[in-house]
Structure formats: C-alpha cells, structure tokens
C-alpha cells in the first residue's frame, strides 16, 4: 500500500481555492447521545468534543463504538441527544444530507461493491460528494495501487486495497470530519503501518479532522492526539494518547489489553471506581426470531449469505419500535423467554456471552460458497457476528469478508508462495497461511468450515493451531473415516456431511444447520475459566501400561493439591498434553513416560513427532521428566515389524501390539536428543533416572532387563545435559515403579512448581 502524500503540489493554489470554507466551530460535538436497540441501552449519554486533528475511541468489542459511528452518520436512529459537525446539527437528518454537511465515513469491513470497478467506485463518489481539493486524480496520486487496479472489481481486491478504496471513496466527499470505524481490522502489519502514515498525514495537513474507532491500541495512540475510552455505551475517560501509550498497567485496567490467546472476557473488565463510577447494570434476556431460512445470493457467484452484521452486544430489534425508558423509571424486570409457537424458530443465545466473540466461517468460496454462506446466515440469525474467510486458490473474485489474497499474505514467503498455479502446493501453502492468519485475529470466538478432503486439509491445520477450548467444527465428507491427521492433538469436532458438500438439499440443510447451531452454542456457552468449580491448578502426567504403578502413586500423592490430567503415551497422548501446555491450560508437567521418543527414532506406531518436549521449551513450565518405557519400540502385529529389525528381542504384548527392546546404541542416541531438548528449557527442570529399570519389562527376570542398554541411556543424558540450579539431573537406585521413585518425582515437582502453580491459580481465579 503505497501513498504519495509528500508529492510536490503544482496546483496547490487551485486546491486551496476549492477547499470548503473553514469554520471556527469544533469539527465534532456530541452531547448526551442515547441509542436503544429494543430494550437494550446501547449508547448511554455519550459526550465528546473534537476541535481538530485525530481523536481515537478505544474499547473492547460490544461497547458501542460502531453504534456511535453509525449514529453520527444517520444510519442508526438516536433516541435523544445532539451531534454537531462544524456547527451544524446532524441528528435526524438523512445520511446523504450528513455527507453533504461535511461528514465522511469509512465503515467497518470496507463495504465495497464487488461488481463495480475501482474507477467506477471513485467516479460515483466524486459525482455525489462536495466540491473541494480531493478529486479522483488526487486519490490515484495518494494511492498508486488503486490506479494500477482501476479496472478491477471491488471483489477482486485484497483487504488492503479495499481499505484504500474505502478511504478514497470517503475523501472524495471532501469532508471536514472523517469517521473511520476499525480501518486496520484484518490488515497485514505492513498495511497497518501505511494506514497509520496516511492518518498522520491527514492530521498534519489540517484539512480534515478524524474520529477514529480502533481496537489496535498501538495505531490509536500513534496517530491520535487524544483518546477516549468507551465502556458500556459511555466514554468514561478521555486522556492524552501518549499517556495511554506509555502506561501498560492502565491499558490492562481500563481495556483489558493482553496477548493474543489470553485476552480476558469483556464483562470481567475492572473499572477504575475513583474516576469512572458506573450505575448498576440491569441484565436482560433477549429473544431473537429468525425471519426466513431463504439464503441470499451474491451478484458475482452462487454464494448465499447476508452482508448485514448482527449486533455484537444487543438484540436485533428495531430501535424505533420501543421508546426509551424515562431517566427516573424503575429497572424493568428481566424479560422471560416465552415458549415458541410451533412454526417459530427462536434461539436462546445469551447476548452478553457473544461480546468480543465472532464466528469465523472459512472455506473455498469459489466452490463451496453456497454451503458456507448457508452456515454464515444461520449464525447471523442466531445473533453472532460472522466473519467469512475465503481460502480459494483460484484467484477468482471473492464475496467473503476476508479474501484469499489477504490470507495468503500471512505465508512466511508471501502471497506468491500460495498462488503457484499448482493445486497441490497451493492448498498446502494456503493452509499454512491460514494457520498463521487465525492466530492474528483478536475476535475469533470459534471457527467452522465445510468441504471435502481438500477443504478439510485447508481448514484443519488452522484449527489445530488454535488453543484448546476455542470452538472448532469441521463438516467434512471424510469425517466418517480415520480423522487422526485432521484432528491431531486438538479438540476439533468432526461432523460427517452424509451427502457431498455440494448444494443445499434436505440432508445437507439439516447437517449444516446442526453444525451452525452447535458452533453457536459452543461460542455462547464457552467457559471463561471463572466457571470451573475446581480451584486446583492442572498438571499433565504421561503414563504407559508398564509405568502405571508409578503414575498412580504420583497422582494419589498430588491429587489433593492439583488437578492431575494423565495422558496415555501413545503418540497422540503426548501431543495432546503438550498442546494443553501450549494453550496455557496446564501449570506444570510430570513427564514420567517418554516412550514416544523411541517410536519417533525407530519408526514405531506411537511416535509423537520431533516436537516432543517442545512445550516445556516454549512455555517454561515447571518440568519433571524421566525415561519411562524407553526400553521399547511399539509396533502392530508381528508381521508388521520392519524387515530390518528381524532377529531383535521382541515381546508380544497382545496379538495387535509387538514390543521391541532398544539397544545400547539406540539408547545413547535418544539420551543425547533428550539432553539437547532439556538444554533449551529456560524453566525449572528436574530429570530423574531410575537405575533399577525403566518399565515393567525392564527388571531382573523380565524379558527386557538390559543394564548395559539402560546405562548407555543414562550416561548419554548425563554427558550432554548442561546442569545448573534450574536444570538438574538426579540418579536414583530405584525401579521406576517403586514407591521411592514416585516419592522423588513428587518431592522434586513440589520443590520447583509449588509457588509457581499457586501464583498461576490465583491469577486465573482473580
């Protein structure tokens, strides 16, 4: 996104002459503004004054920021109050009159017409706007990329290009006030920086004042001189942008700022009582009724979904149908949910739970647009805010909120690595880009997709990348078979489509409706962590059949203090434990059974992959580990053992499981690998070696008893492990299943994890 704001002006005098006459009045004055959605009080006496420059309003989702924009522009009626732009009262006027009075609007989501070219967009805006210094030629000078794409339809533009077009369209009205609602939403970081530069340039030139609605606190504080903080429909505090930017503690207290993936729920936001006292809040139960199940169609492709956004916090009722309550009126009793008529389709999604949570509908809109649109419509009618994401690799025009080019930019090598022309490589690259894309979304409350094997391969890597607990649902033609590679260690819900995902028929309509309702329920009723009755921090433990006595003793000793989650070390078990650790759902690890490493080295069936032990490195969680069952590699029936291992020592565990004893050389390799992994751990580590044997089969008189092989394992770990106060190796004269070894595991874990887990537990319940 390139701009040429600093280009020398050869016609500056002409532009100066065509500027609208300046006024000494403030650019914007809002007084006692009240807006209702049915019984819900959306804006509760908003007050603000913008003299000149850029004024930013920040706040969580659902606080009323977009409603304020729409009310200023006449798109949402106000019950009472005043909105004045350059001294002119706007309240009650039509939107076109408001634009003529000097207010321009850049809506959230860009809202460009897919069927109109860039040039047609701009020429149409120029014809209806005020005369002034901004014309089509100047827009092309400011945004050269639009000039290059002037013959392309709005649906063929990337997200950044659409944002340029939306800004250019608003500037052609030659406004005195530019109202911008979330202009950086969904944009790549490099595009966000360019939008910042453009806003600063507008402020410096002084022609236009800007009311900026922005959730990106960095953008807001970079471009604005003052910032207003909106909470529950009111601007509760106004301050210098530099003051807010410099105070991280204040950001956390007022806005709940947090890293992605651990953002606290909006309703839990503490408000500074000394400076922002708020009246008691009355909670209502909102009833919604679907109007029609008929999907809408797009003029470009056969896609059926509404472009209207559902409210994020309030009911979908008409604000004109119910008069506002008098200021001295008693609070209404909570609405009751009447039993629906047999023909009515009512939902009972709790509105407050949807604050800040959008349902993302992703897939290949070029081939599955109608089916994905059907899901999006269902979710919208249930009251959820919906974001559609196109994962197509054909580069056709896209009707989705987020187009393929925008997703592809998240690939480490850029969009060109995705659109290669080869379907196989394009699908793999788009899946990688989408997995990175979803992690950048602050409002993602749940993710749903539908498709065949290709669509499933596109969507599920992103679902696996999301933390445990974030709702994920895949409607797939392959969901009735082996779905291990699609689900992995994550909590993805796979729903079999029954028929192909191709068109809406009596079967697919029911299946897709069930999927949409399931996701809505998961998003609305997702636990926020404060609803868990248990106050004990959770820890992960790994167990195998041949290390069961040890883990049972450890669990019994710790269960009064910790919620002990035991994972069966069968490949997916280890992956699941580490996934929970990465998701922030565990406070520590007691990794007794690391047998999956042997399967990874020797090609067994229970490998957890090369990333085993990766979570302790990434999370710095307290880690106590051991070498449980590293004396064995797991295969299926005897006839499935690779030919190269014929002649080795085997134990037939059951007709379907064959165990192979590891050799001294193999143990030495694994020992070095384990030590090198542990050396990368910055958190507290204790690694315990049971010199009496590593499994139920590795004991005197048992089939896998081999002291030389065990010694090779222990010596390799000791040789290569870099020891310190935080990283210790402890050799014990016990068998792994003896009570003495279990006691040592418990004692070492309590030593390194007791204070840390207690601290985490208090933080989680605060």
C-alpha angles and dihedrals in degrees: 000000000000125000131190102204092140096054111130111260113229093176099043092130091054091050092047089053093051096050115114113257112275122238131203089225119106116269091239135008121179119185130185093334115184126183128178132197101199105300094344117101103220102171113030109193102316115199126187142142126203113188099176140322125036124330116186127203115202133180144121124296115284097025095118103263097128090042088057091053093048092048093051089051094047095247094116119040119235124221093214143334138078136278116186127181115191089342096310121118110233103177112114095016125119118260094248090053090050091054090048089052090060109273120125124192134210103186127211110266093026094254098213121167110254093208098050121081121235091255092049090052092053098041091050092050092047092053093054099038132088119272114257146112095308114084135152093270092054090050089055089049091051094044109031090175090066090054089055091049099039093122095048122099121246090250091058095059127097119242092262092049091049089052091052089051093049091050092045091049091053094046091055088069085066091225128191088210125037115199110201120187113199096326094176098047112132095000126133114253094253090054091048090056091052092050087052091054091049092052092048090050091052090051092048094050090053096210094113134031117213133215102199123196107195138160092190099092091195093058093044095052094042098056105027128075093205133024131206120204115216121205124172096342098316135092097236099178139018122195145152112287092229091056092054093044092054097047112071092171090056091049090053094047097046103030106020091237111188140152118279113279095026102060109141121236116273096235090060094059110130114223124211100252096197094060104021111039110177131198120247113281121234114212121215132193108228123211119209127191125198114236102201141347093215111116122228122235132227120232091228108044137003096274123139117204137110120249092209115104119230115230114268097212113010139052123277093240123132107263090213093060096070128044118229117260117256115260093246096044121123114251112268119249112257112275116254123226106240119212108265123245113251090255097045122095106210128175127203100202108152106239097209090059091059095060108124094359119112125184109232115209110194135177146096103315092183091068106014100033096120094051094044090046090053089056091047091052091050092051093047092051089053088059101257125136105241129206116190119207123194116214096179118138097198095084092229119151110285128215093194125110090242115037128212094255091057092051092044091058088071091067109109090238096042134249094307089068089062104043097057099137090241109106096208097053092037093056092049093048094046089051089053092048092048092051089057092042096058092052089059095056114101096189100047106133097164142346129223132177138170131202149098127284093301094048090046091052089050098050107033098065088061090047090052089051092057119089121265109270098036104116113252125177128178120190102200143165089223096052094102093062136054104323098171094113091050098044100033113163094333132100096246115157109221115201119191111232093212091204123041116280090253120118133336114284136151092281101039091045091058095044095047091045090052090049093051093047091047092053092046090053093048092050095045096045100035111138114247094204094256092083095062108111094207115082095191117110115244124242130185125231129183123219140177128189089258094051096042097111091056095049092045091055092048092048092049091052094049106032094093090061104028139039097240114210111191120202124198107233096232099125097267089054094061091043091051093051092051091045090056089048091051089048091058094246097119129065097197146350133236099188100187097156117051096161091127087076090064091052090049091053098042102033099256124162096250101060117145091195135244092303093070107130089020095115095062088052094050100038102034088220119166104273130196112177142173143178100259114171095353085135091079145056118205123228134163123249115342093260090061095061109113115258092240090067097054110128095031124124110275137183120201102221092178134329090280101040126061120183122206123200115238119234129231091257092050091047091051090053092049092046092055091047092051092049092050090051092049091049088064093056114105093183124082112291132188117178117190126200118203103210091190093067141302103238145013089271094047100075135099109291093015125115097250099042104136116150092182093057091047092049091053089054095048095044093050092052093047093047097051103033113101102220126209140148089280097041115049136169117210123191115200130189093229137103111246092249096049118109091238092062093047090051090052091052090052095046094049093047093051090048095057102026108035100088094034096051091046090053092049091049093053090047092050093050097042 
